[in-house]
Amino acid sequence: MARITRRNFVNGALVAAGTAVLPKSAPSADAMKAYDPVYYPPARTGLRGSHPGSNTHAHAMAIDGETDFGPVTRLSEKFDLVVVGGGISGLAAAYYYRQKHGQDKQVLILDNHDDFGGHAKRNEHTIDGKIRIGYGGSQTLVNPKDWGKVGQDLLADLGIDLDRWDTAYDQDFYTRHDLGAVTYFNKDVFGADKVVRHPYSNHYNYVQGCMGPKISNEEAAREAPLSDRGKEQLLRVLNGGYHVIRKVHNLSTDAKLKKFLANHSYYDYLKTTLGVDDPGVMRMARHSALDWASSGTDLLGIEGADEAGAMGFPHRSVYDPDHPYIYHFPGGNAGFARAFVKKMIPGVAEGNNAEDLVMATFRYSELDKTGNDVRIRLSSTVVNARHAGDPASASEVFVTYVNDGKAYRVKASAVVMACYNRIIPYIVSDLPEKQADALRLQRKSPLQYSSVGLRNWRAMKELEIGFAMSPGNMHQSLMMDFPVSMGGYQTARDPNEPCIIQLIHCPYGEEGTPMEDQLVEARYRMLELQFKDYEDEIRAHLNGMLPKDLFDFERDVASITVNRWAHGYSMGGPGNSTRRGRRPFHRITIANSDSAPGADSWVAVRMAIRAVNEIQEF
Ligand SMILES: Cc1cc2nc3c(=O)[nH]c(=O)nc-3n(C[C@H](O)[C@H](O)[C@H](O)COP(=O)(O)OP(=O)(O)OC[C@H]3O[C@@H](n4cnc5c(N)ncnc54)[C@H](O)[C@@H]3O)c2cc1C
């Protein structure tokens, strides 16, 4: 079987047919120069990810057509490079620009969020005095050993030692505690609150070490809270696969099978090949691939569904021993972002390598300090970038951003747009219309990662839950946080200790409608909700799933952080729009993983390298 990666699925190619501490307000413009020493966004709980306020100005441009952000203060600052977007790609652009042009080059990174890292965000929970470090978005470095020489040089320079994870990721954690993959059926949708020790899909497979089903397909079908007819159909699905497709459709050769697969959707397979019509089974199937697919499985082809771990295919092991999914910092890929920041702004934290940074105090007051060669200015939405005069001959670019309601302008010799590519036509004046049209075709899927601090995980242990599919709930899956200890950080080892559980919600649009419509509908539906809605949902989910004698939400949940990414995984645009969209425009070049496209941190870095190399020498 070809080796596949979790993120391969989201570049578009496979989509075929109360306890919360409220965030403080963003710092004012003056404070941007020297943040309050206690300014520390990773410790904020409540609504995070693209937190409230972070997209206000971008949406004013893109949705309301706003172009006037009030009087613009023209700052005297002039940079060699301004980078728009402080995600992995933007940080990498700053890093490689200085590698290429000299470490004395002056670089400003502007980002609309109150923290750097883009999707790579750290969520800290302090539970009964103990720190637990989780992630709010980008989770794990995917196959970093395959990043080639450029990648290995980068990792070495940032102080990231891949061999360290051989021991830092406790691969025996799940077997030691007997934690496997289960399914939670809720009462609202399935008529009974019930946990069955079978995931009914292969989605959980990316969790390295997590045990699989504990019961047979026959038992799992019997135990599902479905009608007899539904149970019978579910068993047919569990025992399905390509051999069944061949037999039912009389496909005697590989060529015939290939043709069939190319012309039929996953839903054709379920409904026609397997004869499924039970609403409960169909619901389980639709929710069975989650963020491997970035959409409900109604939008997938047969092979795409199989590769995304959907229900109805034999067990597949996703990561082989040479490519384990273990390269996870406590804090997820925010650990990667931190390593970039420390490299470029050494005073931000103490430490000799990326591992040291896991527990190091990160001083945000250093990020935008006068005198730094690299400065990171947060809560700053770029609303305009235009050449000073004729783009073909201009010697500089004016970049205008809004911080704390006020507009400021800086100058740059060159600009890398490492922000979401779809917003670029609203920001870059005079962009050729065809290029702007291509950028407007870019798609991103909405996604929500919620991290929940538990005072103990005795109930999870009792039910042997390492990973739970939850087809009836908003969060369609739930898992124990990855068991990674490094840099003095110790993940929970004992069920009596506090831990983080991670819940994933992939919002879908109306079944059967086109992908573009589903993405928009799902995005708006997600953004309509308030923190209380999520809290209520998580309360009902956990109280319904876990045994009452061992778990009580009010008693056992210490904190909740809901990370909403209205613009999550890059899904590209149709045809070659991505390539047309990312062309350099005189002194302005385009990075971000959208410009590949691919929802992958190494892709984000590679796109930064390309964008830096495209900056013309003037
Ligand atoms: C929930 C989630 C989980 C993921 N998990 C993984 C994973 O496990 N492994 C993996 O490799 N990848 C993962 N990814 C994919 C991730 O997108 C990439 O790996 C990578 O982090 C993308 O980096 P980027 O810099 O290209 O984009 P982003 O991280 O999106 O950074 C772009 C930044 O630009 C900012 N910006 C946008 N407009 C403006 C503006 N006008 N002014 C200023 N700033 C602006 C954005 O707000 C953002 O902060 C995940 C993504 C999501 C959403």
The ligand as an SDF file (V2000), in Angstrom:
LIG
                    3D

 53 58  0  0  0  0  0  0  0  0999 V2000
   -6.6500   22.8400   12.8790 C   0  0  0  0  0  0  0  0  0  0  0  0
   -5.4500   22.6280   11.9850 C   0  0  0  0  0  0  0  0  0  0  0  0
   -4.6100   21.5600   12.1970 C   0  0  0  0  0  0  0  0  0  0  0  0
   -3.4800   21.3750   11.4100 C   0  0  0  0  0  0  0  0  0  0  0  0
   -2.6420   20.3330   11.6820 N   0  0  0  0  0  0  0  0  0  0  0  0
   -1.4790   20.2200   10.9940 C   0  0  0  0  0  0  0  0  0  0  0  0
   -0.5080   19.2340   11.3530 C   0  0  0  0  0  0  0  0  0  0  0  0
   -0.7130   18.4360   12.2720 O   0  0  0  0  0  0  0  0  0  0  0  0
    0.6450   19.1910   10.6600 N   0  0  0  0  0  0  0  0  0  0  0  0
    0.9050   20.0440    9.6270 C   0  0  0  0  0  0  0  0  0  0  0  0
    1.9960   19.9770    9.0430 O   0  0  0  0  0  0  0  0  0  0  0  0
   -0.0070   20.9640    9.2580 N   0  0  0  0  0  0  0  0  0  0  0  0
   -1.1760   21.0860    9.9140 C   0  0  0  0  0  0  0  0  0  0  0  0
   -2.0840   22.0440    9.5660 N   0  0  0  0  0  0  0  0  0  0  0  0
   -1.8550   22.8340    8.3520 C   0  0  0  0  0  0  0  0  0  0  0  0
   -1.2630   24.2170    8.5810 C   0  0  0  0  0  0  0  0  0  0  0  0
   -2.1270   25.0710    7.8940 O   0  0  0  0  0  0  0  0  0  0  0  0
    0.1410   24.3390    7.9880 C   0  0  0  0  0  0  0  0  0  0  0  0
    0.9790   23.3240    8.4600 O   0  0  0  0  0  0  0  0  0  0  0  0
    0.8580   25.6400    8.3340 C   0  0  0  0  0  0  0  0  0  0  0  0
    0.8600   25.8860    9.7130 O   0  0  0  0  0  0  0  0  0  0  0  0
    0.3040   26.8030    7.5510 C   0  0  0  0  0  0  0  0  0  0  0  0
    1.1610   27.8960    7.7590 O   0  0  0  0  0  0  0  0  0  0  0  0
    1.0200   29.1880    6.9080 P   0  0  0  0  0  0  0  0  0  0  0  0
    1.9810   30.1720    7.4500 O   0  0  0  0  0  0  0  0  0  0  0  0
    1.0880   28.8390    5.4800 O   0  0  0  0  0  0  0  0  0  0  0  0
   -0.4760   29.7070    7.1600 O   0  0  0  0  0  0  0  0  0  0  0  0
   -1.1660   30.1880    8.4950 P   0  0  0  0  0  0  0  0  0  0  0  0
   -0.7600   29.3670    9.6300 O   0  0  0  0  0  0  0  0  0  0  0  0
   -2.6060   30.3070    8.1840 O   0  0  0  0  0  0  0  0  0  0  0  0
   -0.5530   31.6450    8.7300 O   0  0  0  0  0  0  0  0  0  0  0  0
   -0.9720   32.7670    7.9930 C   0  0  0  0  0  0  0  0  0  0  0  0
   -1.1260   33.9210    8.9420 C   0  0  0  0  0  0  0  0  0  0  0  0
   -1.4120   35.1160    8.1990 O   0  0  0  0  0  0  0  0  0  0  0  0
   -2.3910   35.8220    8.9150 C   0  0  0  0  0  0  0  0  0  0  0  0
   -3.0790   36.8160    8.0890 N   0  0  0  0  0  0  0  0  0  0  0  0
   -4.0820   36.6000    7.2180 C   0  0  0  0  0  0  0  0  0  0  0  0
   -4.4610   37.7820    6.6880 N   0  0  0  0  0  0  0  0  0  0  0  0
   -3.6920   38.7430    7.2550 C   0  0  0  0  0  0  0  0  0  0  0  0
   -3.6120   40.1520    7.1190 C   0  0  0  0  0  0  0  0  0  0  0  0
   -4.4030   40.8080    6.2750 N   0  0  0  0  0  0  0  0  0  0  0  0
   -2.7330   40.8250    7.8690 N   0  0  0  0  0  0  0  0  0  0  0  0
   -1.9150   40.1720    8.7330 C   0  0  0  0  0  0  0  0  0  0  0  0
   -1.9360   38.8240    8.8980 N   0  0  0  0  0  0  0  0  0  0  0  0
   -2.8090   38.1290    8.1550 C   0  0  0  0  0  0  0  0  0  0  0  0
   -3.3110   34.7120    9.3720 C   0  0  0  0  0  0  0  0  0  0  0  0
   -4.2350   35.1250   10.3170 O   0  0  0  0  0  0  0  0  0  0  0  0
   -2.2870   33.7220    9.9060 C   0  0  0  0  0  0  0  0  0  0  0  0
   -1.9180   34.0310   11.2210 O   0  0  0  0  0  0  0  0  0  0  0  0
   -3.2180   22.2690   10.3420 C   0  0  0  0  0  0  0  0  0  0  0  0
   -4.0950   23.3380   10.1070 C   0  0  0  0  0  0  0  0  0  0  0  0
   -5.2000   23.5160   10.9110 C   0  0  0  0  0  0  0  0  0  0  0  0
   -6.1190   24.6730   10.6440 C   0  0  0  0  0  0  0  0  0  0  0  0
  1  2  1  0
  2  3  1  0
  2 52  2  0
  3  4  2  0
  4  5  1  0
  4 50  1  0
  5  6  2  0
  6  7  1  0
  6 13  1  0
  7  8  2  0
  7  9  1  0
  9 10  1  0
 10 11  2  0
 10 12  1  0
 12 13  2  0
 13 14  1  0
 14 15  1  0
 14 50  1  0
 15 16  1  0
 16 17  1  0
 16 18  1  0
 18 19  1  0
 18 20  1  0
 20 21  1  0
 20 22  1  0
 22 23  1  0
 23 24  1  0
 24 25  2  0
 24 26  1  0
 24 27  1  0
 27 28  1  0
 28 29  2  0
 28 30  1  0
 28 31  1  0
 31 32  1  0
 32 33  1  0
 33 34  1  0
 33 48  1  0
 34 35  1  0
 35 36  1  0
 35 46  1  0
 36 37  1  0
 36 45  1  0
 37 38  2  0
 38 39  1  0
 39 40  1  0
 39 45  2  0
 40 41  1  0
 40 42  2  0
 42 43  1  0
 43 44  2  0
 44 45  1  0
 46 47  1  0
 46 48  1  0
 48 49  1  0
 50 51  2  0
 51 52  1  0
 52 53  1  0
M  END
$$$$
